[in-house]
Amino acid sequence: MSSQEIINAIHSLVREGKSITTAAVKARVGGQVSMPQLLQLISRYKQSPDSLPPASDIPAAPVAAADRPDLLERIQALEARLARLEQLLEQKR
């Protein structure tokens, strides 16, 4: 988790007129967040909003499912389970 992603989340919430809270920023960032870094940046913003660097125009790169074999296995298992449930449902009709 980069500090720029947290900064982008803070700026996004400000643009929407929402409160800058730990929960709001953490939810906006999604995924794992370094709590010390999160708290430091929120504190910095609250003390001096202009001290925070500007938001980056470059969105964070999403993690591709192909980069996470555990996710691919989970998806395949769920798809197989769904197919089996659909098959059982058809048999009961």
SULPE-V482117 format. One record per helix or strand of 2 or more residues. SS is the DSSP state (helix for helix, strand for strand). FROM is the first residue (numbers start at 1). LEN is the number of residues. If there is no record, write none. Layout:
BEGIN
SS,FROM,LEN / SS,FROM,LEN
END
This chain:
BEGIN
helix,3,13 / helix,22,8 / helix,35,13 / helix,49,3 / helix,65,3 / helix,69,24
END
